[in-house]
């Protein structure tokens, strides 16, 4: 049975097969390398967080042994589906992985794991990993942009729902499948898509699984397609496709078609943002504003006794609702999505780093200050194209100080430098291996053609 060639899945499969590395602008190639390195560094850091390492260790004992694919932070190799599952989960578990804002996708967490896993299985060079990483970003962002914010409003994470389709496209392409088989893999993955936001109700850490399961689904969809199973060509835009089922948006398919028209004309990887705090990206600009206000308050000699946040509705679903719950997170995982707690940490000059957001009890001072932080809707925020912040603090003498951050650091408007990404990578990878080894790994990822060894010592 042939597959329709006018569908989004077919066009995406063609792009994955036909785009050459030479056709990718050099600055986009460099960004691709930086995002690969960033994802690997975050995954290595997660692998040495005690709670996550215990999870990884137990999970790996229940998975089939063998294969050639690396689990970040482990020494034994596994089959590609297992590596994709564990690495995608690790990369997302710290809330430290990159984001494209308008599409609201965590790109590398769902793109890099299936590519790495299959590349190691197939013996592919780093140049092919780079090519497919760019392909993945260009496709996943467009899938999200065609229904920007709609998945999230309906209670699904587009990273996992749309990510499964893109991961399947990448895994099948990495295995050398033809366009028809790649499109069939994408269609199969639509029946594996998942990822609900109910974790917010009690701070469950299952959100980390969203890109891991999508990456795993992608590898298996490629397996199934290459074994003869077929999937619907209209997996995205069809009557019962991804957009209808998960975004309640039957017109998104037409918008996706227009988005795909811009492939190789507009490189959306240039818009992807690096993260420099291990917490929800929506919170980051507030942390910058809080740092500014803390310094201003210090100059007055007055103590900060309260704060007030203006919050975009779309962001508020994750970091501000219900506010009373966000003021009193239950544990460090819950705290990653708590705007008042994270702001309180910065106002108190306390770190928002991997250790603070993964281990030990929550800070009592920060919890007390969070109880005196309020919020209201921010209608003119520009979300989701902009992740901004409007924050004011009250001093003990009643004075009010206010700061506005229109766009988050690490975005296209305020791009991260190579040095900033390198410092983050070395700090993360250095928690899992000697710093000299981390530097060698960074140099290889940024400059070499051969895929380097990715395990920690």
C-alpha positions in Angstrom: 0.0 0.0 0.0 1.5 3.3 -1.0 1.2 6.4 1.2 -0.2 9.8 0.3 2.6 12.1 -0.8 0.8 15.4 -0.1 0.7 15.0 3.7 2.9 16.6 6.4 4.4 13.3 7.3 5.6 12.7 3.8 7.0 16.2 3.4 8.8 15.8 6.7 10.2 12.5 5.7 11.5 14.0 2.4 13.2 16.7 4.3 14.8 14.2 6.7 16.2 12.2 3.7 17.2 15.1 1.4 18.6 17.9 3.5 22.4 17.8 3.3 24.8 19.1 5.9 26.3 21.4 3.2 22.9 23.1 2.8 22.7 24.0 6.5 24.2 27.5 7.2 27.4 27.3 9.2 26.0 29.3 12.1 23.1 26.8 12.3 25.5 23.9 12.3 27.3 25.5 15.2 24.1 25.9 17.1 23.3 22.3 16.4 26.6 21.3 17.9 25.9 23.5 20.9 22.5 22.1 21.5 23.8 18.5 21.2 26.5 19.3 23.8 24.1 21.1 26.1 21.7 18.1 26.1 24.5 15.6 26.8 25.8 17.8 29.6 22.4 18.1 31.2 21.9 14.3 30.9 25.3 13.6 32.5 24.5 15.9 35.4 21.1 14.2 35.9 22.8 10.8 36.0 24.6 11.8 39.1 21.7 13.3 41.0 21.2 10.5 43.7 17.4 10.1 43.2 17.7 10.0 39.5 20.7 7.7 39.5 18.8 5.3 41.7 15.9 5.4 39.2 18.2 4.8 36.3 20.0 1.9 38.0 16.8 0.1 38.8 15.2 0.7 35.5 18.3 -0.6 33.6 18.2 -3.9 35.5 14.7 -4.4 34.1 15.6 -3.7 30.5 17.1 -6.2 28.0 20.9 -6.3 28.1 23.1 -5.8 25.0 23.2 -3.4 22.2 25.6 -0.6 21.2 23.9 2.5 22.5 25.1 4.6 25.4 23.1 5.6 28.5 24.5 8.9 29.7 26.4 8.4 32.9 26.5 4.6 32.7 29.1 2.3 31.4 27.2 -0.6 29.9 25.6 -0.2 26.4 22.0 -1.0 25.7 19.6 -1.3 22.8 18.6 1.9 21.1 15.0 2.0 22.5 16.3 1.8 26.0 19.0 4.4 25.5 16.5 6.8 24.0 14.0 6.2 26.8 16.6 6.8 29.6 18.5 9.6 28.0 15.4 11.6 27.0 14.1 11.2 30.6 17.5 12.2 32.1 17.9 15.3 29.9 14.4 16.6 30.8 14.4 15.5 34.5 16.3 18.6 35.7 14.2 21.2 33.8 17.5 22.4 32.5 17.1 21.5 28.8 16.6 23.9 25.9 13.3 25.4 24.7 11.8 27.0 21.6 9.4 29.6 23.0 6.6 30.2 20.5 6.2 26.5 19.8 6.7 25.6 23.5 8.9 22.6 22.7 11.8 21.2 24.6 13.7 20.2 21.5 16.9 18.5 22.3 15.4 16.2 25.0 13.3 14.4 22.4 15.5 14.9 19.3 19.0 14.1 20.5 18.3 10.7 22.3 16.8 8.7 19.4 19.4 10.1 17.0 22.4 9.3 19.3 21.0 5.8 20.1 20.5 4.8 16.5 23.7 6.5 15.4 25.7 4.4 17.8 23.8 1.3 16.7 24.5 2.1 13.0 28.0 3.4 13.4 27.1 6.9 12.1 29.5 9.8 12.3 28.9 13.0 14.4 28.2 14.9 11.2 25.1 12.8 10.6 24.0 13.3 14.2 24.4 17.0 13.6 22.4 16.9 10.4 19.5 15.0 11.9 19.5 17.2 15.0 19.0 20.2 12.8 16.3 18.3 10.9 14.6 17.5 14.1 14.6 21.0 15.4 13.3 22.4 12.1 10.4 19.9 12.1 9.4 19.8 15.8 9.3 23.6 16.1 7.0 23.8 13.1 4.8 21.1 14.4 4.4 23.1 17.6 4.1 26.5 15.9 1.2 25.3 13.8 -0.9 25.1 17.0 1.1 27.4 19.3 -0.1 26.9 22.9 -3.1 24.8 21.9 -1.6 21.5 23.2 -0.8 23.0 26.5 -4.2 24.6 26.9 -5.8 21.1 26.4 -3.4 19.6 29.0 -0.8 17.9 26.8 2.9 18.6 26.3 3.7 19.1 22.6 7.3 17.9 23.3 5.9 14.5 23.9 2.9 14.4 21.6 4.5 16.0 18.5 7.9 14.7 19.6 6.9 11.1 19.1 6.1 11.8 15.4 9.4 13.7 14.9 11.5 11.2 16.8 10.1 8.4 14.6 11.0 10.4 11.5 14.6 10.9 12.8 15.0 7.3 14.0 13.8 5.9 10.7 16.0 8.3 8.7 19.0 7.4 10.8 18.5 3.8 9.9 18.5 4.7 6.2 14.8 4.1 5.6 13.2 5.4 2.4 10.8 8.3 2.4 7.7 6.1 2.4 8.9 4.0 5.4 9.9 7.2 7.3 6.4 8.6 6.8 4.9 5.3 7.9 7.0 5.4 11.0 5.7 8.9 11.8 2.1 7.6 11.3 2.8 4.7 13.7 4.2 7.0 16.3 0.9 9.0 16.4 -0.7 6.0 18.1 2.1 6.1 20.8 1.9 9.8 21.5 1.2 10.8 25.1 2.2 13.3 27.9 -0.4 14.9 30.1 0.1 17.9 32.5 -1.7 16.3 35.5 1.7 16.0 37.2 1.1 19.6 38.3 -1.6 18.4 40.6 0.8 16.9 43.1 4.3 17.6 41.9 4.9 14.1 40.4 8.1 13.8 38.5 6.6 11.9 35.6 7.0 15.0 33.3 10.7 13.9 32.9 9.4 10.9 31.1 7.6 12.8 28.4 10.4 13.3 25.9 12.0 10.0 27.0 8.9 8.0 26.1 8.5 10.0 22.9 12.1 9.2 21.9 11.5 5.5 22.8 8.2 5.5 20.8 10.1 7.0 17.8 12.7 4.2 17.9 10.0 1.6 18.1 7.9 3.2 15.4 10.9 3.0 13.1 11.4 -0.6 14.0 7.7 -1.4 13.2 7.7 0.5 10.0 10.8 -1.2 8.8 9.2 -4.5 9.7 6.2 -3.8 7.5 3.7 -2.1 9.7 1.9 0.9 8.2 0.7 4.1 9.8 -1.6 6.8 8.6 0.0 9.4 6.4 -2.4 12.0 7.8 -1.2 11.4 11.4 -0.8 15.1 12.1 -3.6 16.8 10.1 -6.2 14.1 9.7 -9.7 14.1 11.1 -8.5 12.0 14.1 -4.9 13.1 13.9 -2.6 14.6 16.5 -3.9 18.2 16.1 -7.6 17.2 16.4 -7.0 14.8 19.3 -4.4 16.6 21.3 -4.8 20.3 20.4 -8.5 20.4 19.5 -7.4 22.3 16.4 -8.5 21.0 13.0 -7.1 23.9 11.1 -3.6 23.4 12.4 -2.8 21.1 9.5 -3.1 23.9 7.0 -0.9 26.1 9.2 1.7 23.3 9.4 1.7 23.0 5.6 2.5 26.7 5.4 5.2 26.2 8.1 6.8 23.4 6.0 6.9 25.7 3.0 9.6 27.7 4.9 12.0 24.8 5.3 15.5 25.8 4.2 14.3 29.4 4.0 13.9 30.1 7.7 16.1 28.2 10.2 14.1 28.1 13.4 17.0 26.5 15.4 18.3 30.1 15.5 15.4 30.9 17.8 15.9 28.1 20.3 16.8 29.2 23.8 19.4 27.7 26.2 18.5 27.5 29.9 20.7 28.6 32.7 18.6 27.6 35.7 17.3 24.1 36.4 13.6 25.1 36.7 10.7 25.8 34.4 11.8 28.2 31.6 8.9 30.5 32.3 10.4 31.3 35.7 13.8 32.3 34.3 13.2 36.0 33.5 11.7 36.5 36.9 14.9 35.2 38.4 16.8 37.8 36.4 14.4 40.5 37.6 14.7 39.3 41.2 18.5 39.5 41.0 18.2 43.1 39.8 15.8 44.0 42.6 17.9 42.3 45.3 20.8 44.5 44.3 18.7 47.6 44.3 17.3 46.8 47.7 20.8 46.1 49.1 21.7 49.7 48.1 18.9 51.1 50.2 19.7 49.0 53.2 16.1 47.9 53.4 15.0 44.2 53.6 12.6 42.8 51.0 9.4 41.7 52.8 7.2 40.8 49.8 6.9 40.7 46.0 4.3 40.8 43.3 4.4 39.1 39.9 2.6 39.8 36.7 2.2 36.4 34.9 1.1 35.5 31.4 -2.0 33.2 31.4 -0.2 30.5 29.4 2.8 30.4 31.7 0.6 30.7 34.8 -1.0 27.3 34.0 2.4 25.8 34.9 4.1 28.1 37.4 1.3 30.0 39.1 -1.8 27.9 39.5 -3.1 27.3 42.0 -1.2 30.1 43.7 -1.5 28.8 47.2 0.0 25.5 46.1 2.8 27.3 44.3 3.6 29.2 47.5 4.2 25.9 49.3 5.8 23.4 47.0 6.0 19.9 48.5 9.5 19.0 47.4 12.3 20.0 45.1 10.6 18.6 42.0 7.5 20.6 42.8 9.7 23.6 43.4 10.9 23.6 39.7 7.4 24.8 38.7 6.9 27.2 41.6 7.3 30.9 40.6 7.1 32.3 44.2 9.6 29.8 45.7 12.2 30.3 43.0 11.8 34.1 43.1 12.2 33.9 46.9 15.5 32.0 46.6 17.0 34.7 44.4 15.7 37.6 46.5 17.4 35.9 49.4 20.6 35.5 47.4 20.3 31.7 47.6 21.3 29.5 44.6 18.9 28.1 42.0 21.2 25.3 40.9 21.0 21.5 40.4 21.8 20.7 44.0 19.2 23.2 45.4 16.5 21.9 43.0 17.1 18.2 43.4 18.4 17.3 46.9 17.6 18.0 50.5 14.7 19.8 52.1 13.3 23.0 50.7 14.7 26.2 52.2 12.5 27.5 55.1 13.5 31.1 54.6 12.4 30.9 50.9 9.1 29.3 51.9 8.4 32.0 54.4 9.1 34.8 51.8 7.1 32.9 49.1 4.1 33.2 51.4 4.4 37.0 51.0 4.6 36.9 47.2 1.4 37.6 45.1 0.5 37.4 41.5 -2.0 38.7 38.9 -2.6 38.1 35.2 -0.4 39.8 32.7 -2.3 40.4 29.5 0.4 42.3 27.5 3.3 39.9 28.2 3.8 38.8 24.5 3.7 35.1 25.6 4.6 32.6 24.1 6.8 34.5 21.6 8.4 36.1 24.7 9.2 34.7 28.0 9.3 37.9 30.0 8.8 39.1 33.6 7.3 42.0 35.5 8.2 41.8 39.1 8.0 44.3 42.0 9.2 44.0 45.6 8.1 45.7 48.8 10.8 46.9 51.2 10.3 46.9 55.0 9.8 50.7 54.9 6.9 50.3 52.4 8.9 51.4 49.3 8.2 49.6 46.0 10.9 48.6 43.5 10.0 47.3 40.1 11.8 45.5 37.3 10.7 44.4 33.8 12.5 41.8 31.7 11.0 41.7 28.2 12.7 38.5 27.0 14.7 35.7 28.7 18.5 35.4 28.4 19.5 32.6 26.0 16.8 33.5 23.4 17.4 34.7 19.9 16.9 38.3 21.0 19.4 37.8 23.9 21.5 34.9 22.6 23.8 32.9 24.8 27.5 33.0 24.0 29.5 29.9 23.2 31.4 30.6 26.4 28.2 30.6 28.5 27.1 27.3 27.0 30.5 25.8 27.5 30.6 26.9 31.2 27.2 25.2 31.7 28.4 22.1 29.9 31.6 21.8 31.9 29.8 22.3 35.2 27.2 19.7 34.3 29.5 17.1 32.7 32.1 17.8 35.4 29.7 16.4 38.0 29.8 13.0 36.2 33.5 12.8 35.1 36.9 14.5 35.7 36.9 18.1 34.4 39.7 17.2 32.0 37.6 14.5 30.5 34.6 16.9 30.3 36.8 19.4 28.4 37.9 16.7 25.9 34.2 15.7 25.4 33.3 19.4 24.8 36.1 19.8 22.2 35.1 16.6 20.4 31.4 17.6 20.2 32.2 21.1 19.0 34.9 20.2 16.5 35.2 16.5 15.5 33.5 14.3 12.9 33.6 11.1 14.9 31.0 10.5 17.5 32.9 10.6 20.9 32.5 8.2 23.8 29.7 9.6 26.0 30.0 7.6 29.3 31.2 9.0 32.6 34.1 7.5 34.4 
